[in-house]
Amino acid sequence: MQHLRRRHLIAALAASFLATTPAAAETLYIEAGRLIDGVSNDVRTGQCITVADEHIKAVGPCGKAPDGARIVDWSGYTVLPGLIDLHTHLADLGQSADLAAPMKASPAETALVGARNARVTLETGFTSVRDVGTYRGLTDVTLRNAIDRGDVHGPRMWVAGAYLTIPKGGGELNGVVPNEELPADMRLGVAATPDEAAAKTAYLLDHGADFIKTIATGAVLAIGTEPGAPELTPEQLAAIVKVAHARGKKVTAHAHGAIGIRNAILAGVDSIEHASLADETTLQLAKKHGTWLAMDIYNGDYIEDIGTKEGWPEEYLRKNRETTDAQRAAFKRAVELGVNIGYATDAGVYPHGLNARQFRYMVKYGMTPMQAIRSATGCAAEEMGRGDVGAIEPGRYADIIAVKADPLADISALEKVDHVMKGGALVR
Ligand SMILES: [Zn+2]
């Protein structure tokens, strides 16, 4: 099957482009049928992209290709920046009815499952992800490093290391064994006091985390916690933010309920995950502080459908029902208010590789197709504080995708990306 797909692609490209992954020195000249750059609302035609040394060197009207450049004919495609998902869990087993699964799997097995998840994610057009937590602490660091070395195919990863959570909170694997008996690497981010929270933050950053993920309220998918209830205290959140920001690292907060969201924003976090029960005042506060919202408005349908069929805990299904429609309403209002929104799906709750399904929901709940695209390209890069991805412009990594159908006419076109390039190397 792999063999057939290879042959098909080679034929489609009318060149043995895939057989030889471009060497770093090779220059590419990509002819883009329609170009969406990820940072403007323009759709340009007749544009060519020059790529060398993994980066975009030039973008402009097509003319003579640089000497020795390999031509990539994407004149029949819409060409966009590689997509970015700001809320994934690659280095984990994925949600299932077996609550003990994350504990039964060794760190090594978890990392190898993560390698598979990373490959699938990249192949579907997501060339960067922010990975917002793993039960097996630091397996995400291992996976990111393997991808960076080129040992594993996957998106660029920005990892949290572990969940910063109160004991028995939304970031713990509750309901399997007494939490005190969980393996030590499953409790790297558990903190009962502000001092502990500060120390754990420093530990995770010392061990390779790129940013910090805090759990500011209970979670839908954690036994014994309630999405509406605050968890990490304002003092704990402030202690975490102080340590992380002093090192130039960002902090994001899982928060469903309005009080927890407010606590996190006032503590100075950079972004809020979920924001399901955000009310008008909270959304206005996010707008005022420039806090980003990462709202996973697709996966509620998946949980209801598959969770019910597979027999996930009734508590999970109940909490999912209590947050899904509310979150979509809050998203719609956030779009109206012009709050910063980055593309964030919670892949891992649903199978990796379906990340693009959420685009349809974001358009249904108020975004234009271009806004939805920018949430997963230029805006997502901005939320991550990265100027090296998320746009087709000189200086950025040559992370580029091509789709035959027009995503501005039908945003679901992004669910079937035809070609994916990461750092100038063709993935598919
Ligand atoms: Zn998540």
Residues whose N, C-alpha, C, O or C-beta is under 5 A from the ligand:
A	BS01	ZN	D346
